[in-house]
């Protein structure tokens, strides 16, 4: 029952934050919350965090986002998070991880997998 409650809470937090993050908060704040969901094993959070690591971002020059911290592009971490989500049958993560394997982005190139 405790595990089910934690999973439900992670899912709810991910859904609510995903809507908020894409429209109202700084990227590093979104990445922080996606990491929290990802570390709890939430496949959606793992996928989103993979996207953040694949793209990376610079510190914002926007005046309302002072103190913005950059997130360096890390293809290896992106591939790890895509893999974690893909193992939970997250369809977009499966596609992204397959692309990583085919291109050798963050992982050894492996067309057989």
C-alpha positions as CSV (number, residue, x, y, z in Angstrom):
1,X,0.0,0.0,0.0
2,X,2.9,2.4,0.8
3,X,4.6,1.8,-2.5
4,X,1.3,2.3,-4.4
5,X,0.7,5.6,-2.5
6,X,4.3,6.8,-3.4
7,X,3.8,5.9,-7.0
8,X,0.4,7.7,-7.1
9,X,2.0,10.7,-5.5
10,X,4.9,10.7,-8.0
11,X,2.5,10.4,-10.9
12,X,0.3,13.2,-9.6
13,X,3.3,15.5,-8.9
14,X,4.7,14.8,-12.4
15,X,1.4,15.6,-14.2
16,X,0.8,18.8,-12.2
17,X,4.4,19.9,-12.5
18,X,4.6,19.1,-16.2
19,X,1.8,21.5,-17.0
20,X,3.3,24.2,-14.8
21,X,6.9,23.7,-15.8
22,X,6.3,24.2,-19.5
23,X,4.5,27.5,-19.0
24,X,5.5,29.1,-15.8
25,X,8.8,28.3,-14.3
26,X,12.5,28.5,-15.0
27,X,14.2,25.5,-16.6
28,X,16.4,24.7,-13.7
29,X,13.4,24.5,-11.4
30,X,11.6,22.2,-13.8
31,X,14.7,20.0,-14.1
32,X,14.9,19.9,-10.3
33,X,11.3,18.6,-10.0
34,X,11.6,16.2,-13.0
35,X,14.7,14.8,-11.2
36,X,12.7,14.3,-8.0
37,X,10.1,12.3,-10.0
38,X,12.8,10.4,-11.9
39,X,14.6,9.4,-8.8
40,X,11.3,8.0,-7.4
41,X,11.2,5.8,-10.5
42,X,8.5,7.7,-12.4
43,X,9.0,7.0,-16.1
44,X,7.6,10.4,-17.2
45,X,10.0,12.2,-15.0
46,X,12.9,10.1,-16.3
47,X,11.9,10.8,-19.9
48,X,11.6,14.6,-19.3
49,X,14.9,14.7,-17.4
50,X,16.5,12.8,-20.4
51,X,15.2,15.6,-22.7
52,X,16.7,18.3,-20.5
53,X,20.1,16.5,-20.5
54,X,20.0,15.9,-24.2
55,X,19.4,19.5,-25.0
56,X,21.1,21.3,-22.1
57,X,20.6,25.0,-21.7
58,X,22.5,28.1,-20.9
59,X,21.8,30.5,-18.0
60,X,18.9,32.7,-18.9
61,X,19.4,36.3,-19.9
62,X,15.7,37.0,-19.1
63,X,15.5,39.8,-16.4
64,X,13.0,37.8,-14.4
65,X,15.2,34.8,-14.3
66,X,18.3,36.2,-12.6
67,X,20.4,33.6,-10.9
68,X,19.5,31.0,-13.6
69,X,21.9,28.1,-13.6
70,X,23.0,26.4,-16.8
71,X,22.5,22.7,-17.3
72,X,25.3,21.3,-19.5
73,X,24.4,18.9,-22.3
74,X,25.1,15.4,-21.2
75,X,24.3,12.8,-23.8
76,X,25.4,10.0,-21.4
77,X,22.9,11.0,-18.7
78,X,20.2,11.6,-21.3
79,X,20.7,8.1,-22.6
80,X,20.7,6.7,-19.0
81,X,17.4,8.4,-18.2
82,X,15.8,7.4,-21.5
83,X,16.9,3.8,-20.9
84,X,15.4,3.8,-17.4
85,X,12.0,5.1,-18.7
86,X,12.1,2.8,-21.7
87,X,12.5,-0.3,-19.4
88,X,9.2,0.8,-17.9
89,X,7.5,0.8,-21.4
90,X,7.5,4.6,-21.8
91,X,6.9,4.8,-25.6
92,X,8.7,8.1,-26.3
93,X,11.6,7.1,-24.1
94,X,11.9,3.8,-26.0
95,X,12.1,5.8,-29.3
96,X,14.7,8.2,-27.8
97,X,16.8,5.4,-26.4
98,X,16.7,3.6,-29.8
99,X,17.9,6.8,-31.4
100,X,20.7,7.0,-28.9
101,X,21.7,3.4,-29.7
102,X,21.5,3.9,-33.5
103,X,23.5,7.2,-33.4
104,X,25.9,6.3,-30.5
105,X,24.7,9.4,-28.6
106,X,25.7,8.9,-25.0
107,X,26.1,5.1,-25.4
108,X,28.1,2.8,-27.6
109,X,26.5,2.5,-31.0
110,X,24.5,-0.7,-31.2
111,X,22.2,-1.2,-34.2
112,X,21.4,-4.8,-33.1
113,X,19.5,-3.7,-29.9
